[in-house]
Amino acid sequence: MTDEAFQRPPDSAPQSLVRLLQDFSLEANRYVDTAGSRKDMHRTDLNALAVIMRHTAKGLVVTPGVLRKELHLSSPATTALIDRLDSSGHVTRERHGSDRRQVQLRMTPKAFQDGGAMFMPLSRHMGAAMAEFSPEELDLVTRFMTAMVEATIAARQEASDGGPSSPGPPA
């Protein structure tokens, strides 16, 4: 491997802040794994429920195809996932009103109850940490985190398109 592979982020992205974001991502993933395992749920199960919740909140119909695409799963893996969530009482399959051939996925009250129980400690600790900041500071952090999410999405899309994995030479 060349020294080029170990280059630091550009000066516009302070390395300590990038490391903190990486640490946050790692700890959030560890929390999800720990909380999910207490309810015998895998990370993919929890990600599926998050997708269903997000789409439902926007008034969108959630189908197995939506889940497959969002979670980058094969059709058999998606079916197994939905079967697990259905068997555990977290999701129901319903026929969509306008197209009876289309299956719609809905979260059950049990999913909301279990999700609340799993994520209440995280919510409580994060709420206490946020209480230390002014509304203006929280607005700034919200803008920053929104930009970081958008940057991560752009990088993921670039990686999936086979685009450049590192910036080109300075202009």
DRENPA-3360 file (N, C-alpha, C; in nm, 2 decimals, always signed):
BEGIN
1 = MTDEAFQR = +0.08/-0.12/+0.00/+0.00/+0.00/+0.00/+0.09/+0.12/+0.00 ~ +0.05/+0.22/-0.07/+0.13/+0.35/-0.08/+0.09/+0.44/+0.03 ~ +0.18/+0.54/+0.05/+0.16/+0.64/+0.15/+0.03/+0.72/+0.12 ~ +0.00/+0.72/-0.01/-0.12/+0.80/-0.05/-0.25/+0.74/+0.01 ~ -0.25/+0.61/+0.04/-0.37/+0.55/+0.10/-0.39/+0.60/+0.24 ~ -0.29/+0.65/+0.31/-0.30/+0.69/+0.45/-0.30/+0.85/+0.46 ~ -0.34/+0.92/+0.36/-0.34/+1.06/+0.37/-0.45/+1.11/+0.47 ~ -0.42/+1.22/+0.53/-0.52/+1.27/+0.62/-0.63/+1.34/+0.55;
9 = PPDSAPQS = -0.75/+1.36/+0.61/-0.85/+1.44/+0.54/-0.80/+1.58/+0.51 ~ -0.86/+1.64/+0.41/-0.82/+1.78/+0.38/-0.84/+1.87/+0.50 ~ -0.76/+1.98/+0.51/-0.77/+2.08/+0.62/-0.91/+2.12/+0.65 ~ -1.00/+2.12/+0.55/-1.13/+2.17/+0.57/-1.21/+2.07/+0.66 ~ -1.16/+1.95/+0.68/-1.23/+1.85/+0.76/-1.13/+1.81/+0.88 ~ -1.13/+1.89/+0.99/-1.04/+1.86/+1.10/-1.05/+1.71/+1.14 ~ -0.93/+1.65/+1.14/-0.92/+1.51/+1.17/-0.99/+1.47/+1.30 ~ -0.97/+1.55/+1.41/-1.03/+1.51/+1.54/-1.19/+1.51/+1.53;
17 = LVRLLQDF = -1.24/+1.60/+1.45/-1.39/+1.60/+1.43/-1.44/+1.48/+1.35 ~ -1.36/+1.44/+1.25/-1.39/+1.33/+1.17/-1.39/+1.20/+1.26 ~ -1.28/+1.19/+1.34/-1.27/+1.08/+1.43/-1.39/+1.07/+1.53 ~ -1.43/+1.19/+1.58/-1.55/+1.19/+1.67/-1.67/+1.14/+1.60 ~ -1.69/+1.18/+1.47/-1.81/+1.13/+1.40/-1.80/+0.98/+1.38 ~ -1.68/+0.93/+1.35/-1.65/+0.78/+1.34/-1.68/+0.71/+1.47 ~ -1.64/+0.77/+1.58/-1.66/+0.72/+1.71/-1.81/+0.71/+1.74 ~ -1.88/+0.82/+1.71/-2.03/+0.82/+1.73/-2.09/+0.71/+1.65;
25 = SLEANRYV = -2.06/+0.70/+1.52/-2.12/+0.59/+1.44/-2.09/+0.46/+1.50 ~ -1.97/+0.43/+1.54/-1.93/+0.30/+1.60/-2.01/+0.28/+1.73 ~ -2.02/+0.37/+1.82/-2.10/+0.36/+1.94/-2.25/+0.34/+1.92 ~ -2.30/+0.41/+1.82/-2.44/+0.40/+1.79/-2.47/+0.26/+1.73 ~ -2.38/+0.21/+1.65/-2.39/+0.07/+1.60/-2.38/-0.03/+1.71 ~ -2.29/-0.01/+1.81/-2.28/-0.10/+1.92/-2.41/-0.10/+2.01 ~ -2.46/+0.02/+2.02/-2.59/+0.03/+2.10/-2.70/-0.04/+2.03 ~ -2.71/-0.03/+1.90/-2.82/-0.10/+1.83/-2.80/-0.25/+1.84;
33 = DTAGSRKD = -2.68/-0.29/+1.83/-2.65/-0.44/+1.84/-2.69/-0.49/+1.98 ~ -2.65/-0.41/+2.08/-2.68/-0.45/+2.22/-2.83/-0.45/+2.25 ~ -2.89/-0.34/+2.22/-3.04/-0.32/+2.24/-3.12/-0.43/+2.17 ~ -3.08/-0.45/+2.04/-3.15/-0.54/+1.96/-3.14/-0.69/+2.01 ~ -3.02/-0.72/+2.05/-2.99/-0.86/+2.10/-3.08/-0.89/+2.22 ~ -3.11/-0.79/+2.30/-3.20/-0.81/+2.42/-3.34/-0.85/+2.38 ~ -3.38/-0.82/+2.26/-3.51/-0.85/+2.21/-3.50/-0.96/+2.10 ~ -3.38/-1.02/+2.08/-3.36/-1.12/+1.98/-3.38/-1.06/+1.84;
41 = MHRTDLNA = -3.34/-0.94/+1.82/-3.36/-0.88/+1.69/-3.22/-0.84/+1.63 ~ -3.20/-0.86/+1.51/-3.08/-0.83/+1.44/-3.08/-0.68/+1.39 ~ -2.96/-0.63/+1.36/-2.95/-0.50/+1.31/-3.04/-0.48/+1.19 ~ -3.04/-0.57/+1.10/-3.12/-0.56/+0.98/-3.27/-0.55/+1.01 ~ -3.32/-0.62/+1.12/-3.46/-0.61/+1.16/-3.49/-0.47/+1.21 ~ -3.40/-0.41/+1.29/-3.42/-0.28/+1.34/-3.41/-0.18/+1.22 ~ -3.32/-0.20/+1.13/-3.31/-0.11/+1.01/-3.44/-0.12/+0.93 ~ -3.49/-0.24/+0.92/-3.62/-0.25/+0.84/-3.73/-0.17/+0.91;
49 = LAVIMRHT = -3.74/-0.18/+1.04/-3.84/-0.11/+1.11/-3.82/+0.04/+1.10 ~ -3.70/+0.08/+1.10/-3.67/+0.23/+1.08/-3.71/+0.27/+0.94 ~ -3.69/+0.19/+0.84/-3.73/+0.22/+0.70/-3.89/+0.23/+0.70 ~ -3.95/+0.13/+0.75/-4.10/+0.13/+0.75/-4.15/+0.25/+0.82 ~ -4.10/+0.29/+0.94/-4.14/+0.40/+1.02/-4.12/+0.53/+0.94 ~ -4.01/+0.55/+0.88/-3.97/+0.67/+0.81/-4.07/+0.69/+0.69 ~ -4.09/+0.58/+0.61/-4.17/+0.59/+0.49/-4.32/+0.62/+0.53 ~ -4.36/+0.54/+0.64/-4.50/+0.56/+0.68/-4.53/+0.70/+0.73;
57 = AKGLVVTP = -4.43/+0.76/+0.80/-4.45/+0.90/+0.85/-4.46/+1.00/+0.74 ~ -4.41/+0.96/+0.62/-4.42/+1.05/+0.50/-4.55/+1.02/+0.42 ~ -4.63/+0.92/+0.47/-4.75/+0.88/+0.40/-4.73/+0.79/+0.28 ~ -4.61/+0.73/+0.28/-4.58/+0.64/+0.17/-4.61/+0.49/+0.20 ~ -4.64/+0.42/+0.10/-4.67/+0.28/+0.11/-4.53/+0.20/+0.11 ~ -4.52/+0.11/+0.21/-4.39/+0.04/+0.22/-4.42/-0.11/+0.18 ~ -4.35/-0.14/+0.07/-4.37/-0.28/+0.01/-4.24/-0.36/+0.04 ~ -4.24/-0.49/+0.02/-4.12/-0.56/+0.03/-4.01/-0.51/-0.07;
65 = GVLRKELH = -4.05/-0.46/-0.18/-3.95/-0.41/-0.28/-3.89/-0.28/-0.23 ~ -3.96/-0.20/-0.16/-3.90/-0.08/-0.10/-3.80/-0.12/+0.01 ~ -3.83/-0.22/+0.09/-3.74/-0.27/+0.19/-3.61/-0.33/+0.13 ~ -3.63/-0.41/+0.02/-3.52/-0.47/-0.05/-3.43/-0.36/-0.10 ~ -3.48/-0.26/-0.16/-3.40/-0.16/-0.22/-3.33/-0.08/-0.11 ~ -3.40/-0.03/-0.01/-3.34/+0.05/+0.09/-3.23/-0.02/+0.17 ~ -3.25/-0.15/+0.19/-3.16/-0.23/+0.28/-3.05/-0.30/+0.19 ~ -3.06/-0.29/+0.06/-2.97/-0.36/-0.03/-2.97/-0.51/+0.00;
73 = LSSPATTA = -3.09/-0.57/+0.00/-3.10/-0.72/+0.02/-3.15/-0.79/-0.11 ~ -3.12/-0.92/-0.11/-3.17/-1.00/-0.22/-3.32/-1.02/-0.19 ~ -3.39/-1.07/-0.29/-3.54/-1.10/-0.27/-3.55/-1.21/-0.16 ~ -3.48/-1.32/-0.17/-3.49/-1.42/-0.06/-3.46/-1.37/+0.08 ~ -3.36/-1.28/+0.09/-3.32/-1.22/+0.22/-3.43/-1.13/+0.27 ~ -3.49/-1.06/+0.18/-3.60/-0.97/+0.22/-3.72/-1.05/+0.27 ~ -3.75/-1.16/+0.20/-3.86/-1.25/+0.24/-3.83/-1.30/+0.38 ~ -3.71/-1.35/+0.40/-3.67/-1.40/+0.53/-3.69/-1.30/+0.64;
81 = LIDRLDSS = -3.64/-1.18/+0.61/-3.65/-1.06/+0.70/-3.80/-1.04/+0.74 ~ -3.88/-1.03/+0.64/-4.02/-1.00/+0.66/-4.09/-1.11/+0.74 ~ -4.05/-1.23/+0.71/-4.10/-1.35/+0.78/-4.07/-1.34/+0.93 ~ -3.94/-1.30/+0.96/-3.89/-1.29/+1.10/-3.97/-1.18/+1.17 ~ -3.99/-1.06/+1.10/-4.06/-0.95/+1.17/-4.21/-0.98/+1.19 ~ -4.27/-1.06/+1.09/-4.41/-1.10/+1.11/-4.42/-1.20/+1.22 ~ -4.33/-1.30/+1.22/-4.33/-1.40/+1.33/-4.32/-1.35/+1.47 ~ -4.23/-1.24/+1.48/-4.21/-1.18/+1.61/-4.32/-1.08/+1.65;
89 = GHVTRERH = -4.41/-1.06/+1.56/-4.52/-0.97/+1.59/-4.49/-0.82/+1.57 ~ -4.39/-0.79/+1.49/-4.35/-0.65/+1.47/-4.40/-0.59/+1.35 ~ -4.44/-0.67/+1.25/-4.49/-0.63/+1.12/-4.61/-0.71/+1.08 ~ -4.70/-0.65/+1.01/-4.81/-0.72/+0.94/-4.80/-0.70/+0.79 ~ -4.84/-0.80/+0.72/-4.85/-0.78/+0.57/-5.00/-0.76/+0.54 ~ -5.03/-0.65/+0.46/-5.16/-0.62/+0.42/-5.17/-0.60/+0.27 ~ -5.28/-0.63/+0.21/-5.30/-0.60/+0.07/-5.33/-0.45/+0.06 ~ -5.26/-0.39/-0.03/-5.29/-0.24/-0.06/-5.43/-0.22/-0.12;
97 = GSDRRQVQ = -5.50/-0.13/-0.07/-5.64/-0.10/-0.11/-5.66/-0.09/-0.26 ~ -5.57/-0.01/-0.33/-5.59/+0.02/-0.47/-5.54/-0.09/-0.56 ~ -5.44/-0.16/-0.51/-5.38/-0.27/-0.59/-5.37/-0.39/-0.50 ~ -5.47/-0.48/-0.51/-5.48/-0.60/-0.42/-5.36/-0.69/-0.44 ~ -5.28/-0.68/-0.55/-5.17/-0.77/-0.57/-5.05/-0.72/-0.48 ~ -5.05/-0.59/-0.45/-4.94/-0.53/-0.38/-4.95/-0.55/-0.23 ~ -4.84/-0.60/-0.17/-4.84/-0.62/-0.02/-4.78/-0.50/+0.04 ~ -4.84/-0.45/+0.15/-4.80/-0.34/+0.22/-4.75/-0.38/+0.36;
105 = LRMTPKAF = -4.64/-0.33/+0.41/-4.59/-0.37/+0.54/-4.63/-0.26/+0.64 ~ -4.68/-0.30/+0.76/-4.71/-0.21/+0.86/-4.65/-0.25/+0.99 ~ -4.61/-0.16/+1.07/-4.56/-0.19/+1.20/-4.67/-0.21/+1.30 ~ -4.66/-0.30/+1.39/-4.76/-0.32/+1.49/-4.74/-0.24/+1.62 ~ -4.84/-0.23/+1.70/-4.82/-0.17/+1.83/-4.70/-0.23/+1.91 ~ -4.68/-0.36/+1.90/-4.57/-0.43/+1.96/-4.44/-0.38/+1.91 ~ -4.43/-0.35/+1.79/-4.30/-0.29/+1.73/-4.27/-0.16/+1.80 ~ -4.37/-0.07/+1.81/-4.35/+0.06/+1.87/-4.32/+0.04/+2.02;
113 = QDGGAMFM = -4.39/-0.05/+2.09/-4.36/-0.07/+2.23/-4.22/-0.13/+2.25 ~ -4.18/-0.23/+2.17/-4.04/-0.28/+2.18/-3.94/-0.18/+2.15 ~ -3.96/-0.10/+2.04/-3.87/+0.00/+2.00/-3.85/+0.11/+2.10 ~ -3.96/+0.15/+2.16/-3.95/+0.25/+2.27/-3.87/+0.19/+2.39 ~ -3.89/+0.07/+2.42/-3.82/+0.01/+2.54/-3.67/+0.00/+2.50 ~ -3.64/-0.04/+2.38/-3.50/-0.06/+2.34/-3.42/+0.08/+2.33 ~ -3.49/+0.18/+2.29/-3.42/+0.31/+2.26/-3.45/+0.41/+2.37 ~ -3.52/+0.38/+2.47/-3.55/+0.48/+2.57/-3.42/+0.52/+2.65;
121 = PLSRHMGA = -3.33/+0.42/+2.68/-3.21/+0.46/+2.75/-3.12/+0.56/+2.67 ~ -3.11/+0.53/+2.54/-3.04/+0.61/+2.45/-3.10/+0.75/+2.44 ~ -3.23/+0.76/+2.43/-3.30/+0.88/+2.42/-3.28/+0.96/+2.55 ~ -3.29/+0.90/+2.66/-3.28/+0.96/+2.79/-3.14/+1.02/+2.80 ~ -3.03/+0.95/+2.77/-2.90/+1.00/+2.78/-2.87/+1.11/+2.68 ~ -2.92/+1.09/+2.56/-2.89/+1.19/+2.46/-2.97/+1.32/+2.50 ~ -3.09/+1.31/+2.55/-3.17/+1.42/+2.59/-3.09/+1.50/+2.70 ~ -3.04/+1.43/+2.80/-2.96/+1.49/+2.90/-2.84/+1.56/+2.85;
129 = AMAEFSPE = -2.77/+1.50/+2.75/-2.65/+1.56/+2.69/-2.69/+1.69/+2.61 ~ -2.80/+1.68/+2.54/-2.85/+1.80/+2.46/-2.89/+1.91/+2.55 ~ -2.94/+1.88/+2.67/-2.99/+1.99/+2.76/-2.87/+2.08/+2.80 ~ -2.75/+2.04/+2.78/-2.63/+2.12/+2.82/-2.61/+2.23/+2.71 ~ -2.68/+2.23/+2.60/-2.65/+2.32/+2.49/-2.77/+2.42/+2.47 ~ -2.74/+2.54/+2.43/-2.84/+2.64/+2.40/-2.92/+2.60/+2.27 ~ -3.04/+2.66/+2.25/-3.11/+2.64/+2.13/-3.03/+2.68/+2.01 ~ -2.95/+2.79/+2.02/-2.87/+2.83/+1.90/-2.76/+2.73/+1.87;
137 = ELDLVTRF = -2.70/+2.67/+1.98/-2.59/+2.57/+1.96/-2.65/+2.45/+1.90 ~ -2.77/+2.41/+1.94/-2.84/+2.29/+1.88/-2.87/+2.31/+1.74 ~ -2.92/+2.43/+1.70/-2.94/+2.47/+1.56/-2.82/+2.45/+1.48 ~ -2.71/+2.50/+1.53/-2.58/+2.49/+1.46/-2.54/+2.34/+1.44 ~ -2.55/+2.26/+1.54/-2.52/+2.12/+1.54/-2.61/+2.05/+1.44 ~ -2.74/+2.08/+1.44/-2.84/+2.02/+1.35/-2.80/+2.05/+1.21 ~ -2.76/+2.17/+1.18/-2.71/+2.21/+1.04/-2.59/+2.12/+1.01 ~ -2.50/+2.11/+1.10/-2.38/+2.04/+1.08/-2.41/+1.89/+1.05;
145 = MTAMVEAT = -2.49/+1.83/+1.14/-2.52/+1.69/+1.12/-2.60/+1.66/+0.99 ~ -2.68/+1.75/+0.96/-2.76/+1.74/+0.83/-2.66/+1.74/+0.71 ~ -2.56/+1.83/+0.72/-2.46/+1.83/+0.61/-2.37/+1.71/+0.61 ~ -2.35/+1.65/+0.73/-2.27/+1.53/+0.74/-2.35/+1.41/+0.68 ~ -2.47/+1.40/+0.71/-2.56/+1.30/+0.65/-2.56/+1.31/+0.50 ~ -2.58/+1.43/+0.45/-2.59/+1.45/+0.31/-2.45/+1.42/+0.24 ~ -2.34/+1.45/+0.31/-2.21/+1.42/+0.25/-2.19/+1.27/+0.25 ~ -2.24/+1.20/+0.35/-2.22/+1.05/+0.36/-2.31/+0.99/+0.25;
153 = IAARQEAS = -2.43/+1.04/+0.23/-2.51/+0.99/+0.12/-2.45/+1.01/-0.02 ~ -2.39/+1.13/-0.04/-2.32/+1.16/-0.16/-2.20/+1.06/-0.18 ~ -2.13/+1.04/-0.08/-2.01/+0.95/-0.09/-2.06/+0.81/-0.12 ~ -2.16/+0.76/-0.05/-2.22/+0.63/-0.08/-2.26/+0.61/-0.22 ~ -2.33/+0.71/-0.27/-2.38/+0.71/-0.41/-2.26/+0.71/-0.51 ~ -2.16/+0.79/-0.48/-2.04/+0.79/-0.56/-1.97/+0.65/-0.56 ~ -1.96/+0.59/-0.44/-1.90/+0.46/-0.43/-1.98/+0.36/-0.50 ~ -2.11/+0.36/-0.50/-2.19/+0.26/-0.57/-2.19/+0.28/-0.72;
161 = DGGPSSPG = -2.16/+0.41/-0.76/-2.15/+0.43/-0.91/-2.01/+0.40/-0.96 ~ -1.92/+0.37/-0.87/-1.78/+0.34/-0.91/-1.70/+0.47/-0.94 ~ -1.75/+0.58/-0.88/-1.68/+0.71/-0.90/-1.55/+0.71/-0.83 ~ -1.48/+0.82/-0.83/-1.35/+0.83/-0.77/-1.36/+0.81/-0.62 ~ -1.26/+0.73/-0.57/-1.27/+0.70/-0.42/-1.18/+0.80/-0.34 ~ -1.11/+0.89/-0.41/-1.03/+0.99/-0.35/-1.03/+1.11/-0.43 ~ -1.01/+1.23/-0.37/-1.01/+1.35/-0.45/-0.90/+1.35/-0.55 ~ -0.92/+1.41/-0.66/-0.81/+1.43/-0.76/-0.71/+1.53/-0.71;
169 = PPA = -0.61/+1.55/-0.79/-0.51/+1.64/-0.76/-0.56/+1.79/-0.75 ~ -0.51/+1.87/-0.66/-0.55/+2.01/-0.65/-0.55/+2.08/-0.78 ~ -0.65/+2.16/-0.80/-0.66/+2.23/-0.93/-0.57/+2.35/-0.93;
% end
